[in-house]
Amino acid sequence: MASSLKQLISSFLLVLYYTTIIVASSESRCRRFKSIISFGDSIADTGNYLHLSDVNHLPQTAFLPYGESFFHPPSGRASDGRLIIDFIAEFLGLPYVPPYFGSQNVSFEQGINFAVYGATALDRAFLVGKGIESDFTNVSLSVQLDIFKQILPNLCASSTRDCKEILGDSLILMGEIGGNDYNYPFFEGKSINEIKELVPLIIKAISSAIVDLIDLGGKTFLVPGGFPAGCSAAYLTLFQTVAEKDHDPFTGCIPWLNEFGEHHNEQLKTELEQLQKLYPHVNIIYADYHNPLYRFYQEPAKYGFKNRPLAACCGVGGQYNFTIGKECGYEGVSYCQNPSEYVNWDGYHLTEAAYKKMAEGILNGPNAIPAFDWSCLGSGSVDKERFKSIISFGDSIADTGNYLHLSDVNHLPQTAFFPYGESFFHPPSGRASDGRLIIDFIAEFLGLPYVPPYFGSQNVSFEQGINFAVYGATALDRAYFVGKGIESDFTNVSLSVQLDIFKQILPNLCASSSRDCREMLGDSLILMGEIGGNDFFYPSSEGKSINETKLQDLIIKAISSAIVDLIALGGKTFLVPGGFPAGCSAACLTQYQNAAEEDYDPLTGCIPRLNESGERDNEQLKTELKRLQKLYPDVNIIYADYHNSLYRFYQEPAKYGFKNRPLAACCGVGGRYNFTIGKECGSEGVSYCQNPSEYVNWDGYHLTEAAYQKMAEGILNGPYATPAFDWSCLGSGSVDKEYSFSS
């Protein structure tokens, strides 16, 4: 029993007791946040505990089905998908806040998250002194704050802005924190009176941290209260011997546990009110996590949940689908088919669906006290009447995880292993880069979720976006290449296959919405590629000589036909990328390394004939797009100039923040370009550079996050989109570079 209890305590690291947001009431409360800084426990942990763990003893959040509904694979978040902090980031048009631990390039632009699964408000030494001996994380609130103070000078030194100004432009999320200070003694059998003595100490710890951050320049704090613990599957299981009369007849929750949580919340609100009086120039907002969550248990059907809201989605056994020692993530523990119908995820934490509804109530009311004031941002910044979704087709340049999910688990692709994803996602997400892709930066700019891969997703929807792009995909069908004697082991998910799948699932996608199907497609930005590059790469790598003009004609026709099909379905806005300057890639430069010196551009070191061939292909694509635009004048067809947007980095690398050797791959080994065929990035023994942001080329074929980010900026804000995007109808806030991009 003691062993099982310890497992429960260890897992429970997180049940949060609540969230508070406090936004100031004196000077203007409206602020355009440029960053999120987060402290807390598992309710806000986006991967810290995963990176702090021994690789031989990874936590449950490192394994499926954690992350299954959105991130694919698990990201270290204790849910099936996104957390409240993620929905706040989306709403503000900011990146998902990466974990501090394990990150190599910490910056205000990306945001910084110190929240750790199992963290406490009080220090470990104090709790041990009270006889609370749980095997909990030793990264208390004060430890998190001390780390932040230590790194702050370096963070600010890399910016041209004043440190206090940077902190003032940040939304500081103070938790949830304190829940585990109660969880540990509760699960060790301590009495309620002993535990109540901790309340003022926990409130003081939170208050002291806020004061310290105000002194550093913090202006806006969101301070969450605790959850209704009496409704969690773990607590209900722990106290399952409680008489039936001691349960709420309407919800099945345990009232005295919820009343204890409300006592904590009231004490916290009182303290925040005192702080607000002391610091009238600061915005302190209390986030009520208790009441909105409790409503889900009172009226589950009203909020889209099943009529059995107390049971965990992921678990096994008992009245609440929860057994101590057989929690979610363990072998043999199953999970529900549709997590969006559940409130509780794993017995301790909530589902993405529950977190989303809670986040909406905090950001748009009525669960933030005082309410957020978004008036200064202009209607465009929070207006949903812009692009409401991204639909993507293409190859590895836009693949956010499809190839990973299509692969045999015993023969995973290189993108499934470090250092892929190292600069941002931790762990690898299946993207062929060290971090985000162009499609990710477009999503950030529009305030939309990162577009999840279609393959492997259980809950496909327009709201999340849909991505069919697959690493290695071609514009032309496999049968064409096989007929030409090209036998490369390439992905059999060509553009037409991707489009056919979309058509097949479209009726079901639209059936689940109250809006018209054509309207939903019309409200989507449709990204058509990049696609076609592999059609040339495969025959070239086999030494084939195919009539290039004929091949390009077929590729253009395939792209054009797909656009016409999507227009017929209701598509209104298409972003159609051209190809990269292949003559500057480490892979092509290595393949043609025996070329004579005069075959290289003396200024860049690239191979001009390869780039000129690509430019001819791009011109042909642009001509076809102009033809389509005349045929469909009510449709927006935008050409994305990937070639010139990227080529400028090779011409003037220092101007764009890159090293003076921009042709070499960051991740690779050997040769002039740090690239060897057969020993590519992700293979054993292949190293990678310390600072990928200084490199253009990532693995010899693909680019770094830094290069993709600058390309995305040039496409969305000009001058590399033809015609340029018109954002005027969205209000100035939506296109403010300092607000929309993390560059």
C-alpha positions in Angstrom: 0.0 0.0 0.0 2.8 2.4 0.9 4.5 1.7 -2.5 1.3 2.3 -4.4 0.6 5.5 -2.4 4.1 6.8 -3.2 3.4 6.1 -6.9 0.2 8.1 -6.6 1.9 11.0 -4.8 4.8 11.0 -7.4 2.3 11.1 -10.3 0.1 13.6 -8.6 2.8 16.2 -8.8 0.4 18.5 -10.3 -3.2 18.8 -9.5 -3.3 22.6 -9.6 -5.5 24.3 -7.2 -6.1 27.3 -9.3 -5.4 30.2 -11.5 -5.7 33.9 -10.9 -5.3 36.7 -13.2 -5.1 40.3 -12.0 -5.0 43.2 -14.4 -4.4 46.6 -13.0 -7.1 49.0 -12.4 -5.3 52.4 -12.5 -3.5 53.3 -15.7 -4.6 51.9 -19.0 -5.0 48.1 -18.5 -4.8 47.3 -22.2 -1.4 46.0 -23.2 -0.1 44.4 -26.3 1.9 41.6 -24.9 5.1 40.7 -26.6 6.0 37.7 -24.5 4.8 35.2 -21.8 6.8 34.4 -18.7 5.5 31.4 -16.8 6.0 29.9 -13.3 4.1 27.0 -11.8 3.6 23.3 -11.8 2.3 20.7 -14.3 -0.8 22.7 -15.1 1.6 25.0 -17.1 4.6 22.8 -17.7 5.3 22.6 -21.4 8.2 20.1 -21.1 10.5 21.1 -18.2 10.0 18.0 -16.1 10.6 15.9 -19.2 14.0 17.6 -19.7 14.9 17.4 -16.1 14.3 13.6 -16.0 16.8 10.8 -16.3 16.6 9.6 -19.9 16.4 6.0 -18.5 13.5 6.9 -16.3 11.3 9.2 -18.3 8.0 10.4 -16.9 4.6 9.2 -18.1 4.1 12.5 -20.0 6.9 11.4 -22.4 4.8 8.6 -23.8 1.6 8.2 -25.7 -1.3 8.9 -25.4 0.0 12.1 -23.8 -0.2 14.8 -26.6 -2.2 12.5 -28.8 -4.9 15.0 -29.6 -2.6 17.8 -30.8 1.2 17.6 -30.5 2.1 14.1 -31.9 4.3 13.0 -30.3 4.1 13.8 -26.5 5.6 17.2 -25.6 5.9 16.7 -21.9 2.5 18.3 -21.3 0.3 16.6 -18.8 -2.7 16.4 -21.1 -3.9 14.9 -24.4 -3.0 18.2 -26.0 -2.7 21.9 -25.2 -2.8 23.6 -21.8 -4.3 26.9 -20.7 -0.9 28.6 -21.3 -1.0 27.4 -24.9 -4.4 28.8 -25.6 -3.4 32.1 -24.1 -0.3 32.1 -26.5 -2.6 31.4 -29.4 -5.0 34.1 -28.5 -2.2 36.7 -28.2 -0.6 35.6 -31.5 2.6 34.5 -29.7 4.6 31.2 -29.9 3.8 28.4 -27.6 6.1 29.0 -24.6 9.0 26.6 -24.7 10.3 25.0 -21.5 13.4 26.7 -20.0 15.1 23.5 -19.1 16.5 21.8 -22.2 16.3 25.0 -24.3 19.5 26.3 -26.0 18.3 29.6 -27.2 16.3 31.2 -24.4 14.7 34.6 -25.3 11.9 36.9 -24.5 10.7 36.6 -28.1 9.8 33.0 -27.7 8.7 33.4 -24.1 10.2 31.5 -21.1 8.5 28.8 -19.0 9.9 27.7 -15.6 6.8 25.7 -14.6 7.7 22.1 -13.5 5.4 19.1 -13.0 5.2 18.5 -9.2 6.6 21.9 -8.2 5.5 23.5 -4.9 5.1 27.1 -3.8 7.0 26.3 -0.6 10.6 25.1 -0.6 11.4 21.4 -0.2 13.4 21.9 3.0 10.4 23.4 4.7 8.0 20.6 3.7 10.5 18.0 4.7 10.7 19.7 8.1 7.0 19.3 8.4 7.3 15.6 7.9 6.1 15.7 4.3 8.5 13.2 2.6 7.0 12.8 -0.9 9.4 12.2 -3.8 8.5 15.6 -5.4 10.3 17.9 -7.7 12.8 20.2 -6.0 12.1 23.1 -8.2 9.8 25.2 -6.0 8.5 28.7 -6.9 11.5 30.4 -5.2 13.9 28.2 -7.2 12.2 29.0 -10.5 12.3 32.7 -9.6 16.0 32.6 -8.6 16.9 31.0 -12.0 15.0 33.7 -13.8 16.9 36.4 -11.9 20.2 34.7 -12.7 19.6 34.6 -16.5 17.8 38.0 -16.7 21.0 40.1 -17.3 22.0 37.9 -20.3 18.5 37.9 -21.7 18.3 41.7 -21.6 21.8 42.2 -22.9 20.9 40.6 -26.2 18.1 43.2 -26.7 18.2 46.9 -27.7 15.3 47.6 -25.3 15.5 48.3 -21.6 15.1 45.3 -19.3 12.2 46.8 -17.4 10.5 47.6 -20.6 10.8 44.1 -21.8 9.3 42.7 -18.6 6.6 45.3 -18.7 5.5 44.1 -22.1 5.3 40.5 -20.9 2.3 38.7 -19.5 3.5 36.9 -16.4 1.6 33.7 -15.5 2.0 33.0 -11.8 0.9 29.3 -11.7 -1.1 27.5 -11.0 1.2 26.9 -8.0 0.4 25.7 -4.5 -1.8 22.7 -5.3 1.0 20.2 -4.8 1.8 21.7 -1.4 -1.6 20.4 -0.4 -1.6 17.2 -2.5 1.5 15.7 -1.0 0.3 15.9 2.7 -3.3 14.9 1.7 -1.9 11.7 0.1 0.4 11.0 3.0 -2.6 11.0 5.3 -2.0 14.3 7.1 -5.1 15.9 8.8 -7.0 18.8 7.3 -6.0 21.0 10.3 -2.3 20.4 9.6 -2.7 21.2 6.0 -4.8 24.3 6.6 -1.7 25.8 8.4 0.1 25.9 5.1 -2.4 28.2 3.4 -1.1 31.6 4.6 2.5 30.4 3.9 1.7 29.5 0.4 -0.1 32.7 -0.2 2.9 34.6 1.1 5.2 32.7 -1.2 3.1 33.7 -4.2 2.8 37.3 -3.1 6.5 37.6 -2.5 7.3 36.3 -5.9 4.9 38.8 -7.5 6.6 41.7 -5.5 10.1 40.6 -6.7 8.9 40.5 -10.3 7.3 44.0 -10.0 10.6 45.3 -8.7 12.2 43.9 -11.9 9.7 45.6 -14.1 6.7 43.3 -14.3 3.4 45.1 -15.2 0.8 42.4 -15.8 0.3 39.3 -13.7 -2.2 36.5 -14.3 -2.6 34.6 -11.0 -4.6 31.4 -11.0 -6.5 30.0 -8.2 -6.9 26.2 -7.5 -9.0 23.5 -9.0 -12.0 21.8 -7.3 -9.9 18.9 -6.1 -13.0 17.1 -4.8 -14.0 16.4 -8.4 -10.7 14.8 -9.5 -10.6 11.1 -10.2 -7.5 10.7 -8.0 -9.0 12.3 -4.9 -12.3 10.5 -5.5 -10.4 7.2 -5.6 -8.3 8.1 -2.5 -11.4 8.9 -0.5 -13.6 6.2 -2.1 -14.6 4.9 1.4 -16.3 8.1 2.1 -20.0 7.6 2.7 -22.4 8.3 -0.1 -24.1 11.1 1.9 -20.7 12.9 1.9 -20.8 13.3 -1.9 -22.6 16.1 -3.7 -25.8 14.4 -5.0 -25.7 16.5 -8.2 -22.1 16.2 -9.2 -20.7 13.3 -7.2 -17.8 15.5 -6.0 -16.6 15.7 -2.4 -17.8 19.0 -1.0 -15.3 19.4 1.9 -12.3 19.1 -0.4 -13.8 21.7 -2.7 -14.5 24.0 0.3 -10.9 23.7 1.3 -9.9 24.8 -2.2 -12.3 27.7 -2.1 -10.7 28.8 1.3 -7.3 28.9 -0.4 -8.7 30.9 -3.3 -10.4 33.5 -1.1 -7.2 34.0 0.8 -5.3 34.4 -2.5 -7.9 37.0 -3.8 -7.6 39.0 -0.6 -3.8 39.1 -0.9 -4.0 40.1 -4.5 -6.4 43.0 -3.7 -3.8 44.2 -1.1 -1.0 44.1 -3.7 -3.1 46.0 -6.2 -3.6 48.8 -3.7 0.2 48.9 -3.0 1.1 48.8 -6.7 -1.7 50.7 -8.5 0.5 51.0 -11.7 0.5 47.2 -12.0 -2.2 45.0 -13.5 -2.9 42.0 -11.2 -5.6 39.6 -12.5 -7.1 36.7 -10.7 -7.9 33.7 -12.8 -10.8 31.7 -11.4 -10.0 28.1 -12.2 -12.4 26.7 -9.6 -15.8 27.8 -10.7 -15.6 27.4 -14.5 -14.3 23.9 -14.0 -16.9 23.0 -11.4 -19.6 24.1 -13.9 -18.4 21.3 -16.3 -19.3 18.8 -13.5 -22.6 20.4 -12.8 -23.9 20.6 -16.4 -21.5 18.5 -18.6 -23.9 18.3 -21.6 -24.2 22.1 -21.8 -20.4 22.3 -22.3 -20.1 19.4 -24.7 -19.0 16.7 -22.2 -20.3 13.3 -21.5 -22.7 12.7 -18.6 -20.1 10.9 -16.7 -17.6 13.8 -16.3 -15.8 12.5 -13.2 -14.2 9.5 -14.9 -10.7 9.8 -16.4 -10.4 9.5 -20.2 -7.0 7.7 -19.8 -6.9 5.1 -17.1 -8.2 1.7 -16.0 -10.5 0.2 -13.4 -12.8 1.4 -10.7 -15.7 3.8 -10.6 -13.6 6.7 -12.0 -11.5 4.7 -14.5 -8.5 5.2 -12.3 -6.3 2.8 -10.4 -3.3 3.8 -8.2 -0.2 2.4 -9.8 -1.8 1.9 -13.2 -2.0 5.4 -14.4 -2.1 6.8 -17.9 1.1 6.2 -19.9 1.7 2.8 -18.3 1.7 -0.3 -20.5 -1.8 -1.8 -20.8 -3.6 1.4 -19.8 -6.1 2.4 -22.5 -7.7 5.8 -23.2 -11.0 7.0 -24.6 -11.7 7.4 -28.3 -12.8 11.0 -28.1 -11.0 12.9 -25.3 -12.9 16.1 -26.2 -16.0 14.5 -24.5 -14.1 14.2 -21.2 -13.2 16.7 -18.5 -10.6 14.6 -16.7 -7.7 13.3 -18.7 -5.5 11.1 -16.5 -7.2 11.4 -13.0 -5.0 14.3 -12.0 -5.1 16.7 -15.0 -7.7 17.8 -17.5 -8.2 17.3 -21.2 -7.3 19.8 -23.9 -11.1 20.4 -24.4 -11.6 21.4 -20.8 -8.5 23.6 -20.8 -9.6 25.3 -23.9 -13.0 26.3 -22.5 -11.4 27.5 -19.3 -8.9 29.6 -21.2 -11.8 31.2 -23.2 -13.5 32.1 -19.9 -10.4 33.8 -18.6 -9.5 35.7 -21.8 -13.0 36.7 -22.8 -14.7 36.7 -19.4 -16.2 36.2 -17.0 -13.5 34.2 -15.1 -10.8 36.9 -14.9 -11.1 39.5 -12.1 -10.8 42.2 -13.2 -11.5 41.4 -16.8 -8.8 41.8 -19.5 -9.0 44.9 -21.5 -8.2 44.2 -25.2 -9.6 47.5 -26.6 -6.2 49.0 -27.5 -5.3 46.1 -29.8 -7.8 46.9 -32.5 -10.5 44.6 -33.6 -8.1 42.7 -35.9 -6.0 41.4 -33.1 -8.7 39.4 -31.4 -11.3 39.3 -34.3 -12.0 35.8 -35.5 -13.2 37.2 -38.8 -10.0 36.6 -40.6 -8.4 33.3 -41.5 -9.9 30.8 -39.2 -7.9 27.8 -40.3 -4.9 26.7 -42.3 -5.1 23.7 -44.7 -1.8 22.5 -46.0 -0.5 20.2 -48.8 3.1 19.6 -49.8 6.3 17.8 -48.8 8.8 18.0 -45.9 9.0 21.8 -46.1 5.5 21.9 -44.5 5.3 18.4 -42.9 4.5 18.9 -39.2 4.6 15.2 -38.4 2.8 13.2 -41.1 5.8 11.1 -42.2 6.6 10.3 -38.6 3.1 8.8 -38.1 3.1 7.0 -41.4 6.4 5.3 -40.6 7.0 1.8 -39.1 7.6 2.2 -35.4 10.6 -0.1 -35.8 12.1 2.1 -38.6 11.4 5.6 -37.6 12.7 8.5 -39.8 15.6 10.7 -38.8 13.1 13.5 -37.9 12.0 11.4 -35.0 15.3 11.8 -33.2 17.4 14.6 -31.7 18.6 17.1 -32.7 15.5 17.6 -34.8 13.2 20.0 -32.9 16.0 20.9 -30.4 15.6 24.7 -30.7 11.9 24.8 -30.1 9.7 21.7 -29.7 11.7 19.4 -27.4 11.3 16.5 -28.2 11.3 16.1 -32.0 7.9 16.6 -33.6 8.6 15.1 -37.0 9.5 18.5 -38.6 12.6 18.5 -40.8 14.3 21.3 -38.9 15.8 22.3 -35.6 12.5 24.0 -34.8 9.5 25.7 -36.5 8.8 25.7 -40.2 7.3 28.5 -42.4 3.8 27.1 -41.8 4.3 27.4 -38.1 5.3 31.1 -38.3 2.3 31.7 -40.5 0.1 30.1 -37.9 1.7 32.3 -35.1 1.2 35.4 -37.2 -2.5 34.7 -37.7 -3.0 33.7 -34.0 -3.9 30.1 -35.0 -2.8 26.8 -33.6 0.2 25.1 -35.1 -1.3 22.9 -37.8 -1.3 19.3 -36.6 -0.5 16.4 -39.0 -3.6 14.7 -40.5 -2.0 11.2 -40.2 -2.1 10.1 -36.6 -4.7 12.6 -35.5 -7.8 11.4 -33.9 -9.8 14.7 -33.8 -9.4 16.4 -37.1 -11.1 19.7 -37.4 -11.1 23.0 -39.2 -10.5 24.8 -35.9 -7.1 23.2 -35.4 -6.2 23.2 -39.1 -5.4 20.2 -41.3 -2.0 19.3 -42.7 -1.5 16.6 -45.4 2.1 17.6 -46.3 4.4 14.5 -46.2 8.2 14.3 -46.2 9.3 13.1 -49.6 6.0 13.7 -51.3 5.8 14.5 -55.0 3.5 16.6 -57.2 3.2 13.7 -59.7 1.9 10.3 -58.8 4.3 7.4 -58.0 3.1 5.5 -61.1 4.5 8.1 -63.4 8.0 7.8 -61.9 7.9 4.0 -61.8 6.9 4.1 -65.5 10.1 6.2 -66.1 12.3 3.7 -64.4 12.7 5.8 -61.3 12.6 3.4 -58.4 13.5 5.6 -55.4 12.0 4.6 -52.1 9.9 7.7 -51.9 6.7 8.4 -50.1 3.6 7.3 -52.0 1.5 10.3 -50.8 1.6 12.5 -53.9 -0.4 15.8 -54.2 -3.3 14.0 -55.8 -3.4 11.4 -53.0 -3.3 14.2 -50.3 -6.2 16.0 -52.1 -8.2 12.8 -52.5 -8.0 12.2 -48.7 -9.1 15.7 -48.0 -12.1 15.3 -50.3 -13.0 12.0 -48.6 -13.0 13.4 -45.1 -14.6 16.8 -46.0 -18.2 15.7 -45.5 -17.6 14.5 -42.0 -15.5 17.6 -41.1 -18.3 19.9 -42.2 -21.1 17.8 -40.7 -19.7 18.5 -37.2 -20.0 22.3 -37.7 -23.0 24.6 -37.8 -21.3 26.6 -40.6 -21.6 25.9 -44.3 -18.8 23.8 -45.7 -17.9 26.3 -48.5 -17.8 29.1 -45.9 -15.3 27.2 -43.8 -13.0 26.6 -46.8 -13.4 30.2 -47.8 -12.2 31.3 -44.3 -9.1 29.1 -44.6 -5.7 29.9 -45.8 -4.7 27.1 -48.2 -1.0 26.4 -48.4 -0.2 24.6 -51.6 3.3 23.3 -51.0 6.1 23.6 -51.3 5.6 20.7 -53.7 7.5 19.6 -56.9 11.0 19.7 -55.6 11.2 16.0 -55.0 9.9 15.3 -58.5 13.3 16.6 -59.8 15.3 15.3 -56.8 14.5 11.6 -57.2 15.6 11.2 -60.9 18.6 13.5 -60.3 19.8 11.3 -57.4 19.5 8.2 -59.6 21.5 9.9 -62.4 18.4 10.0 -64.8 18.1 12.5 -67.6 14.4 13.4 -68.0 13.3 16.1 -70.3 13.1 18.9 -67.8 10.5 21.1 -69.6 8.1 18.2 -70.0 8.5 17.3 -66.3 7.9 20.9 -65.2 4.8 21.1 -67.4 3.4 18.1 -65.7 4.2 19.4 -62.2 2.6 22.8 -62.9 -0.5 21.1 -64.3 -0.7 18.9 -61.1 -0.5 22.0 -58.8 -3.0 24.0 -61.0 -5.5 21.1 -61.1 -5.4 20.8 -57.3 -6.1 24.5 -56.9 -9.0 24.4 -59.3 -10.5 21.4 -57.4 -10.2 23.3 -54.1 -11.8 26.4 -55.6 -14.7 24.2 -56.7 -15.0 23.1 -53.0 -15.1 26.7 -51.8 -11.4 27.7 -51.4 -10.8 31.5 -51.6 -7.2 32.1 -50.6 -4.2 30.1 -51.8 -0.5 30.6 -50.9 1.5 28.8 -53.6 5.3 28.6 -52.9 7.9 28.4 -55.6 11.0 26.2 -55.2 14.3 26.8 -53.3 17.6 27.7 -54.8 18.8 24.1 -54.9 22.3 25.1 -56.1 22.9 26.4 -52.5 21.9 23.3 -50.6 24.7 21.3 -48.9 23.2 18.1 -50.5 23.4 19.3 -54.1 26.8 21.0 -53.5 28.1 17.7 -52.3 26.5 15.7 -55.1 28.1 18.1 -57.7 31.4 18.7 -55.8 33.5 17.7 -58.8 32.2 20.6 -60.8 34.9 23.0 -62.1 35.6 26.2 -60.1 34.1 28.4 -62.8 30.8 26.5 -62.3 30.4 28.2 -58.9 29.2 31.7 -58.2 32.2 33.5 -56.8 30.1 35.6 -54.4 27.9 32.9 -52.9 29.6 29.6 -53.7 26.3 28.3 -55.1 25.9 26.5 -58.4 24.3 29.0 -60.8 23.0 26.5 -63.4 20.9 24.7 -60.8 19.5 27.9 -59.4 18.8 29.3 -62.9 16.9 26.1 -63.7 14.8 26.5 -60.6 14.1 30.2 -61.4 12.8 29.1 -64.9 10.5 26.6 -63.2 9.3 29.3 -60.8 8.5 31.7 -63.6 6.5 29.0 -65.3 4.5 28.5 -62.1 3.9 32.2 -61.7 2.6 32.4 -65.3 0.1 29.6 -64.6 -1.0 31.3 -61.3 -1.7 34.5 -63.2 -3.8 32.6 -65.7 -5.8 31.0 -62.9 -6.3 34.4 -61.2 -7.9 35.8 -64.4 -10.2 32.7 -64.6 -11.2 33.1 -60.9 -11.2 36.8 -60.1 -13.1 36.3 -56.8 -10.2 34.1 -55.5 -6.9 35.2 -54.0 -3.9 33.4 -55.5 -0.7 34.5 -53.9 2.8 33.4 -55.1 5.4 32.9 -52.3 8.9 33.6 -53.6 10.9 31.1 -51.6 13.8 31.4 -54.0 14.8 35.0 -53.7 13.7 35.2 -50.0 16.3 32.5 -49.3 19.0 33.4 -51.8 19.6 36.8 -50.1 20.9 34.9 -47.0 23.7 33.4 -49.1 24.5 36.8 -50.7 24.7 38.8 -47.5 24.6 36.3 -44.5 25.9 38.8 -41.9 23.1 41.3 -42.7 20.5 38.7 -41.7 22.4 37.4 -38.6 24.0 34.3 -40.2 27.6 33.2 -40.2 29.9 33.9 -43.1 29.9 30.3 -44.1 26.2 29.9 -44.9 26.4 26.9 -47.2 27.5 24.4 -44.6 24.9 22.3 -42.8 24.5 22.9 -39.1 23.8 19.2 -38.4 26.0 16.8 -40.3 29.5 15.5 -40.6 32.5 15.7 -43.0 33.4 17.4 -46.2 33.4 21.0 -47.3 29.7 21.4 -46.5 29.5 19.4 -43.3 27.5 16.8 -45.2 28.1 13.2 -46.1 25.6 11.0 -47.9 24.6 8.1 -45.7 25.6 10.0 -42.5 22.9 12.6 -42.4 21.5 14.4 -39.4 19.8 12.2 -36.8 22.1 9.3 -37.5 24.3 8.0 -34.7 27.6 9.9 -34.3 26.5 12.9 -36.3 26.9 16.2 -34.4 25.2 19.5 -34.8 26.3 23.2 -34.3 25.9 24.9 -30.9 23.9 27.8 -32.3 21.6 26.8 -35.2 20.3 30.4 -35.4 23.6 31.4 -37.0 23.1 28.8 -39.8 20.9 28.8 -42.9 21.2 25.1 -43.8 20.1 22.7 -41.1 20.7 19.1 -42.4 21.9 19.6 -45.9 18.4 19.4 -47.4 16.3 21.6 -45.1 16.7 24.9 -43.4 17.1 26.1 -39.8 14.2 27.6 -37.9 16.0 31.0 -38.1 16.0 30.9 -41.9 12.4 29.8 -42.1 11.4 32.6 -39.7 13.0 35.3 -41.8 11.5 33.8 -45.0 8.0 33.8 -43.4 8.4 37.5 -42.4 9.3 38.4 -46.0 6.2 36.5 -47.3 3.7 37.9 -44.8 4.9 41.4 -44.5 6.6 41.7 -47.9 8.2 41.8 -50.4 8.2 38.1 -51.2 4.5 37.5 -51.8 3.0 38.4 -55.2 0.5 40.0 -54.9 1.3 41.2 -51.3 -1.1 40.1 -48.5 -3.5 42.9 -47.6 -3.9 42.9 -43.8 -5.5 46.4 -43.6 -8.9 44.9 -42.8 -7.5 43.2 -39.6 -6.4 46.4 -37.8 -2.8 47.5 -37.1 -2.4 45.1 -34.2 -2.5 42.0 -36.4 0.5 42.9 -38.5 2.7 44.7 -36.0 5.9 42.9 -36.5 7.0 43.3 -32.9 3.7 41.8 -31.8 3.2 39.1 -34.4 6.7 37.7 -34.9 9.3 36.5 -32.4 12.3 37.8 -34.4 
